[in-house]
Structures are given as C-alpha cells and as structure tokens.
Amino acid sequence: MLVVGAYGQPALFSLLPVVVISFLCSAISLDKERKQLVVRENMMQLGGQLVLNKEEKLANKRLMILKRAEMKQAVKTQKFPPSMHFFQAKDLIEKSEVFNILKKMLKGAALHIHDFGILHMDWLVKNATYRPHCHFCLIQKGTLMFKFAHPTPPTPAECSEWVLLQDYRKKLQNLTEFDNSLLKNFTLMTENPEVTYTNQDIVWSKFQTIFSTISGLILYAPVFRDYIFEALKFYQDNVFYLELRSMLSPVYELNGITHTQEWSVRTYREVACMFTKKHPGFIGLKIIYLDNRLKNVSLIMKSIRTAMKLQTKFPGTMAGFDLVGREDTGYSLTYYREALMIPASQGFKLPYFFHAGETDWQSTSIDRNLLDALILNSTRIGHGFALTKHPAVWTDSWKKDIPIEICPISNQILKLVSDLRTHPASVLMATGHPMVISSDDPAVFGAKGLSYDFYEAFMGIGGMTANLRTLKQLAMNSIKYSALLDTEKKAAMETWEKSWNNFVAGLARRPK
C-alpha cells in the first residue's frame, strides 16, 4: 500500500531530496579523501617536500606539458623508451624534448661509475689502437688482447702470435670495417639484444670480457694519462664531480716496467687538476678503490690494508673501498667479514661503498649482501636492486640515511629488469627513499654521461608523478651523499644552485 504524506504527496517523493543530498555529501567526501591521498602521495614522493619558487613552478609546468605529450604519444604508438631495451630505445630517447632538457640540467655528481667504462669506445679505437707499438693477439673463443711493447714481446701461452697493429692495418683494404669490428668487441651494443643475450650468464660473460680486452690499451702509461683526461669530459654532460670506482691495476711502460698503485692515484689527481684548470666548472674527482669478489679472503685482506694505506696517503683523493664483480657468482660480504672488519678493529675509518643486492634472487647469500652492507655501515649501496624484498634493511637504511645508487640502464642491459617502469626503484622513488642516479659503465652500454639514465628514471621509474622537484632532489642528493668534505659540499651546492637557477630560468622562458 502506498503511504501518502500530509499534503496528499507520496512519502517516497518527500524522501528524494534527503537521498540526493546524502549521495552528494558522500561523493564530496570521497572526492575530498581522494584529493587528500593524492596530496599525501605527492608529499611522500622523492622531492615531494621541496617548495618551488614562482619561476620553478613555471618551469615545472613547461616540463610537465612536454612529458605528458611524450607519454600520450607513447600510449598511442606503444613505443615508450623505458619499456624498450636501451639499444632499441636510444634513437627515440635522443629525439625526445624532455631528454634534451635533461642534458642542459646540471645533474651534480656521478657517484657510481667505473673508470674504464665511461669514455666512449670510439676514442680507444681511433686513438689508442693507432699509436705506435700497439700489438694484438687472439686468445680463447676469439677474444682480443692488446699490449704496447718494443720490440715485439714474447707470446704468452694463452695467446696466438703477437701482431703489430700498424703493420696489420697496412694490409687491409677496408680500415673502417676493421675498426668497426674492434668497436663491437669493446661494447655490448647489438641490434637484437634479446637474441644475442638470451640470459644473464651470456651478457655478463661478454661484459667482463670487454674489460679484460680494453685493459691492455688503457693501462699503457701514455694512453692512461690521456684516457683519464678524455674520460673527465663526462663533465660535458653537465656533471661537475665524479667518484670513480677503480681497481688501480698496474700501469705499464713500453719497456715493460710497471707502476705502483700510488703512482696511479697520483696520476688521477694530477690529471684532474690539469682538467680543472681548463674547465673551472669541474670541481674534481675521488677514487673508490675496488677489488674483485672472486678472490679469496687473504687477498682481500691485503687489498683492505692497501686501501687503508692509500686513504692515509691521499685523503683528498681516496674515498673508500668496494668489491666489484657479478654478485650471483662471487663470494658474499659475509665470506669476507674477517677482512672487512680489519679497519674497525684497528680504529681506522675506511668508508665502504658496497655493491649489494644487484640480483633478482631472493633470500639467498647473494641478496643478503644487503644485510651485511647495512651492518658494515656502507656509506652508499650500489644498485640495491633487491632492497624492497628486505623490509628491515629498507627501513634501517632509510633511518641511517644510506642512499641507493640506481643505475637504470645497467640493470636493464644486464637483464635484471626488462621494462624500467617495473624497476624496484619505482617504489623507492614513490616513497622518497634516499637515492642517486648514476650510469655505471655508459661507454660499454653505448651511452654517454648521465642524461640517458636520468631520462629513464624520470620518465619510466618515476612515472607521471616525477616532476621538477624530483630532478632537483636527485641533483642535490648527488652532492649531499658524495664523499666530499662538508666544506666542499657547501661550495659545490652553491655552484650547483647558480647553474640550477639559470637552467630553471631558461626552461621557464620556453614557449608554451
């Protein structure tokens, strides 16, 4: 039976306004809650708590218009560079307006780069291999070995006959083809990376072979000095300070005499000073001494003592110690604990910068390197790819303000991740975990400087929430978490701020 109201109207109709008002209030409440969540997430994002000035806000608006346009185009074409292998995405990246803006930005410091992997390999082919007295030979599986010597040195057991490169080239009809073949031996670049490198073992094998191949060229003393100077042109990508990881392998002369590690450190320092005089905007470099995690404990003990000795003798140049090499096949930090505790047992402060968690395995001795890196007070953690699988380490590293050195392109090429949108650093960036962006071995990957990795991080890892605040925080982090002294950091930050303001002004003045 229909209920009738006081004025003859059905009671149901009299309830409608109440229902509508209630629905509208609920919708408003939902919208309000949603906006509050968005604000909270934006504040949690890396750089989310930075307050932009008026000009920075305008610059951010210009930047985000371009970013949204590129994202929209990627959705339409299904060609989004961070979701593609870098070798196939590189040309697309170079056409990006966002990428060209990032190239102009002073990105601060590069804190995770290896000395023999930062200078474009063209220089080694076109300069080093054309120098007098350069010999080469073939070892197992067609791998090349180089050596400068006069007269021709005795042939080692593992090597075919030494051939003087200068004489060999005279017999060739096509020098360009030969030089291009050398270049292929010096990089991982290939047209079909998924076919060429079907698993991690294959790509790591080629990766490690490259360094053994080029070392004979770079470690020749005259080349070594020139190589350092040319490598410091990393600065041209708007990077004003470098922390180079180096094994300080013996550098040799034409007559076979080899130099000490102290000589190498001194040479790095001298060449850096010379470079700074010609490029006043460059503020310098420091060395993180490395050894290989395939060695036994006694050898690493010796390297730790060497690191302590070098740290004492060159306090302004040496930054600390690290272990390098593929984590999946190397010894764990736990295995080396006795050696790594030597400095602390002697009351000596030797900063550590451990590669840790560069693996996609979980709950193994490999990814648990992250635990030991934390316990051993690593100043920064290299890669930290497995960090989000270890919530306790994640929490404590955050409390201790230990940053992760993220190297997006390296992680992709070495087959830890294929689509950079799914990189674990996306979670770290979304939650504001301390981090820096670096490029590891850009020359081996066919890249240059830092801009390619910044692009991949900004567009892929950060997604649409990454904006000018993110970029600003990353650049400032590179100074904050460097091994520079506090006074040096202050001066570096002042230099960076001037450049940042100029960059922002130029970006803000861009046409809409």
Residue pairs with C-beta under 8 A, 6 or more apart in sequence:
2 10
2 12
3 10
3 11
3 12
4 10
4 11
5 11
5 13
5 14
41 430
41 465
42 48
42 465
43 49
44 430
44 431
44 432
45 429
45 430
45 431
45 432
45 465
45 466
45 469
45 470
46 428
46 429
46 430
46 432
46 433
46 435
46 462
46 466
46 470
46 473
46 474
47 432
47 467
47 469
47 470
47 471
47 472
47 473
47 474
48 432
48 469
49 432
50 469
50 472
50 473
52 60
52 468
52 469
55 504
55 505
55 508
56 468
56 472
56 504
56 508
58 508
59 468
59 504
59 505
59 507
59 508
60 467
60 468
60 469
62 507
62 508
62 510
62 512
63 98
63 101
63 467
63 468
63 507
64 467
64 468
65 512
66 97
66 98
66 101
67 98
67 458
67 459
67 464
67 467
68 464
70 96
70 97
70 98
70 459
71 80
71 459
71 464
74 80
74 81
79 92
80 421
80 459
80 460
81 89
81 92
81 93
81 96
81 455
81 456
81 459
81 460
82 89
82 408
82 419
82 420
82 421
82 456
82 459
82 460
82 461
83 419
83 420
83 421
83 460
84 92
85 193
85 194
85 412
85 413
85 418
86 409
86 412
86 413
86 445
86 446
86 447
86 452
86 456
87 189
87 190
87 191
87 193
87 413
87 446
88 193
90 446
90 447
90 452
93 99
93 452
93 455
96 455
98 455
98 458
98 459
99 451
99 452
99 455
101 507
102 451
102 454
102 455
102 458
102 471
103 237
103 238
103 451
104 238
104 503
104 506
105 238
105 454
105 471
105 475
105 500
105 503
106 238
106 239
106 240
106 475
106 496
106 499
106 500
106 503
107 237
107 238
107 239
107 437
107 450
107 451
107 454
107 474
107 475
107 478
108 239
108 240
108 241
108 474
108 475
108 476
108 477
108 478
108 479
108 492
108 496
109 239
109 240
109 241
109 242
109 243
109 436
109 478
109 479
109 482
109 492
110 234
110 239
110 241
110 242
110 243
110 438
110 439
110 449
110 450
110 478
111 243
111 380
111 405
111 436
111 438
111 478
111 481
111 482
112 243
112 245
112 380
112 382
112 383
112 405
112 407
112 436
112 438
112 439
112 440
113 234
113 242
113 243
113 244
113 245
113 438
113 439
113 440
113 441
113 442
114 244
114 245
114 246
114 290
114 324
114 440
114 441
115 228
115 231
115 244
115 245
115 246
116 211
116 214
116 215
116 218
116 441
117 211
117 440
117 441
117 442
117 443
117 444
118 231
118 234
118 244
118 439
118 441
118 442
118 443
119 227
119 230
119 231
119 233
119 234
119 443
120 443
120 448
121 183
121 186
121 187
121 214
121 443
121 444
122 183
123 227
123 230
124 186
124 214
124 217
124 218
124 227
125 179
125 182
125 183
125 186
126 179
127 226
128 134
128 217
128 218
128 220
128 223
128 227
129 146
129 165
129 179
129 182
129 217
130 165
130 166
131 148
131 222
131 223
132 150
132 166
133 148
133 149
133 150
133 164
133 254
134 146
134 147
134 148
134 164
134 165
134 166
134 217
135 146
135 147
135 148
135 149
135 152
135 153
135 162
135 163
135 164
135 165
136 144
136 145
136 146
136 147
136 162
136 163
136 165
136 168
137 144
137 145
137 155
137 159
137 160
137 161
137 162
137 163
138 144
138 145
138 159
138 160
139 145
139 158
139 159
139 160
140 158
143 185
143 209
143 212
143 213
144 182
144 185
144 213
145 159
145 212
145 213
145 216
146 213
146 214
146 216
146 217
147 153
147 162
147 216
147 220
148 216
148 220
148 223
148 252
148 254
149 162
149 254
149 256
150 254
150 255
152 162
152 164
153 162
153 256
155 161
155 162
169 175
169 178
172 178
185 210
185 213
186 210
186 213
186 214
186 444
187 210
187 443
187 444
187 445
187 446
188 197
188 203
188 206
188 207
188 210
188 413
188 444
188 445
188 446
189 445
189 446
190 196
190 197
193 413
196 202
197 203
197 206
197 415
199 415
200 328
200 414
200 415
200 416
203 413
203 414
203 415
204 326
204 329
204 414
207 414
207 441
207 444
208 325
208 326
210 444
215 249
217 223
218 224
218 227
219 249
219 250
219 251
219 252
220 251
220 252
220 253
220 254
221 251
221 252
221 253
221 259
224 251
224 264
224 267
225 267
225 271
228 267
228 268
228 271
228 272
229 271
229 274
229 275
232 242
232 271
232 272
232 275
232 279
232 282
232 285
234 242
234 448
234 449
234 450
235 275
235 279
235 281
235 282
236 449
237 448
237 449
237 450
237 451
238 449
238 451
238 499
239 449
239 450
240 281
240 282
240 283
240 492
240 495
240 496
241 282
241 283
241 284
241 285
241 478
241 479
241 482
241 484
241 492
242 284
242 285
242 286
243 285
243 286
243 287
243 288
243 319
243 353
243 482
243 483
244 268
244 285
244 286
244 287
244 288
245 287
245 288
245 290
245 322
245 324
245 353
246 264
246 268
246 287
246 288
246 289
246 290
247 289
247 290
247 291
247 292
247 324
248 261
248 264
248 265
248 287
248 289
248 290
248 310
250 258
250 259
250 260
250 261
251 258
251 259
251 263
251 264
251 267
252 258
252 259
253 259
261 306
261 310
262 310
262 313
262 314
265 287
265 310
265 313
265 314
265 317
265 318
266 314
268 285
268 287
268 317
269 314
269 316
269 317
272 284
272 285
275 282
276 282
276 283
276 284
281 495
283 488
283 491
283 492
283 495
285 317
286 316
286 317
286 318
286 319
286 482
286 483
286 484
287 314
287 317
287 318
287 319
288 319
288 320
288 321
288 322
288 353
288 483
289 303
289 306
289 307
289 310
289 318
289 320
289 321
289 322
290 321
290 322
290 323
290 324
291 299
291 300
291 303
291 321
291 323
291 324
292 323
292 324
292 325
292 330
293 323
293 324
293 325
293 327
293 330
293 331
293 336
294 325
294 329
294 330
294 331
295 303
295 331
297 335
297 336
297 338
297 339
300 323
300 336
300 339
300 340
301 338
301 339
301 342
303 321
303 339
304 321
304 339
304 340
304 342
304 343
304 350
305 342
307 318
307 320
307 321
307 350
308 342
308 343
308 346
308 348
308 350
310 318
311 318
311 320
311 350
319 351
319 353
319 483
320 350
320 351
320 352
320 353
320 379
320 483
321 350
321 351
321 352
321 353
322 352
322 353
322 354
322 355
322 382
323 330
323 333
323 336
323 354
323 355
324 355
326 358
327 355
327 356
327 357
327 358
327 359
327 366
327 369
328 359
328 361
328 366
332 365
332 366
332 368
332 369
332 372
333 340
333 354
333 356
333 369
333 372
333 373
333 376
334 365
334 368
334 369
334 372
337 372
340 352
340 376
343 349
343 350
351 379
351 483
352 373
352 376
352 377
352 378
352 379
353 378
353 379
353 380
353 382
354 369
354 372
354 373
354 376
354 378
354 381
354 382
355 369
355 382
355 383
356 369
356 370
356 372
356 373
356 378
356 381
356 382
356 383
356 384
357 367
357 369
357 370
357 373
357 381
357 383
357 384
357 385
357 386
357 387
357 390
358 382
358 383
358 384
358 385
358 386
358 411
358 416
359 366
359 367
359 385
359 386
359 416
360 385
360 386
360 416
360 417
361 367
361 386
362 386
362 389
363 389
367 386
367 389
367 390
368 390
370 381
370 384
370 386
370 387
370 390
370 393
371 390
371 393
373 381
374 393
374 396
374 397
374 400
374 402
377 400
378 402
379 402
379 481
379 483
380 402
380 403
380 404
380 405
380 436
380 481
381 387
381 397
381 402
381 403
381 404
381 405
382 405
383 404
383 405
383 406
383 407
383 410
383 411
384 404
384 405
384 406
385 411
385 416
385 417
385 424
386 424
387 393
387 394
387 397
387 404
387 424
387 428
388 394
388 424
388 427
388 428
394 433
397 404
397 433
397 434
398 433
398 434
401 434
402 434
403 433
403 434
403 435
403 436
403 477
403 481
404 425
404 428
404 433
404 434
404 435
404 436
405 435
405 436
405 438
406 423
406 425
406 428
406 435
406 436
406 437
406 438
406 457
406 461
407 437
407 438
407 439
407 440
407 453
408 420
408 423
408 425
408 437
408 453
408 456
408 457
408 460
408 461
409 439
409 440
409 442
409 445
409 447
409 452
409 453
409 456
410 439
410 440
410 441
410 445
411 417
411 423
412 418
412 420
412 456
413 445
417 423
417 424
419 460
420 456
420 457
420 460
420 461
421 460
421 461
421 463
423 460
423 461
425 435
425 457
425 461
426 460
426 461
426 462
426 463
428 435
429 435
429 457
429 461
429 462
429 466
429 470
430 465
434 477
434 481
435 474
435 477
436 474
436 477
436 478
436 481
437 450
437 453
437 454
437 457
437 474
437 478
438 450
438 453
439 445
439 447
439 449
439 450
439 452
439 453
442 448
442 449
442 452
442 453
447 453
454 471
454 474
457 466
457 474
458 466
458 470
458 471
459 466
462 470
468 504
472 500
475 496
475 500
476 493
476 496
479 489
479 492
479 493
479 496
480 489
482 489
482 492
484 492
